[in-house]
Amino acid sequence: MLVHGDLYRGNGRLADRTHALHRAKISGSDVADTITDLLATRVPPGAAVLDIGCGRGTTTLRLANRLRPRQLVAVDASTALLDTTRDRLGHASARGSMICADFHHLPLPDKVADAAVAAFCLYHSPTPAGAIAEIARCLRPGGTAVLVTKSLDSYAELDHLVHAAGLDPHATSRPSLYESFHSGNLHTIAATNLTVLDVQHEEHVFHFADATHLARYLTTTPKYRITLTGGIPALAAALQQRLAPSPYTTRSTVSYAVAVRP
Ligand SMILES: C[S@@+](CC[C@H](N)C(=O)[O-])C[C@H]1O[C@@H](n2cnc3c(N)ncnc32)[C@H](O)[C@@H]1O
């Protein structure tokens, strides 16, 4: 099973996870669109924009296309994911620079950015307030941050399915992946270094159409300890034999804070 340090070493796991989730989504707005909508009303054309924890660059690309920034900087701790982001920007003829760094220590000057995004990454930090302090330092006074995370109970229905299938007896008692930074503490943690203007929550619903689709997603999650060998086919067979027929439905609340540097 994956441990945290391995999670983003390559780009395959995140691509598989994102693909499985996107295929399953039956309700909920496109997150990259929502982020750019939130920023578009506040950020002038020609701004300097940071995408912190950019991953595969889905949001970075949307920011490049919609906001037309003068400077776009994508930051991530994974060189593999920065390579993917660079390629995707290049294929779209969009410009941006990549920085490999830990978001607790951004190698950027003070007050350099008009806007910053940190989507689905700060929950990887045991001290997200420290990372937000760094983001605030890099924003000019009045600059805007959009911070995005998920609810503590995200995908809890899958914990019950994994438990019921006998694949991980502790699936329902394992800590949430979003423990340190989630919908419930987003406002409080963001407010330690920024002035929070608004927090929005939206429920996303996912329908995994069959056991193979669910198995594809489960193999990408670091939450469970599934010892079954044989990869996705074996996992899909076990799910099919041991659970009621699909579809398998699960939910997550996605939360957005819009905040400014005072
Ligand atoms: C789930 S992905 C989110 C990617 C993207 N923001 C999105 O919304 O699709 C989390 C990203 O955070 C990055 N990350 C995790 N801890 C980090 C840290 N301490 N410093 C910089 N990046 C980090 C990972 O490498 C990964 O690319």
The ligand as an ORCA input file, in Angstrom:
! r2SCAN-3c Opt
* xyz 0 1
  C      -4.439     15.752     -4.759
  S      -3.122     16.590     -5.543
  C      -3.969     18.085     -5.991
  C      -3.509     18.630     -7.280
  C      -4.249     19.850     -7.825
  N      -4.119     21.017     -6.990
  C      -5.703     19.545     -8.096
  O      -6.562     20.215     -7.522
  O      -5.971     18.652     -8.891
  C      -2.092     17.143     -4.191
  C      -0.775     17.769     -4.646
  O      -0.130     18.381     -3.530
  C       1.272     18.175     -3.649
  N       1.880     18.309     -2.325
  C       1.622     17.574     -1.207
  N       2.392     18.021     -0.189
  C       3.133     19.065     -0.670
  C       4.092     19.937     -0.087
  N       4.460     19.834      1.199
  N       4.645     20.900     -0.867
  C       4.272     21.015     -2.177
  N       3.374     20.214     -2.789
  C       2.803     19.246     -2.038
  C       1.371     16.763     -4.210
  O       2.628     16.526     -4.795
  C       0.209     16.756     -5.208
  O       0.616     17.166     -6.483
*
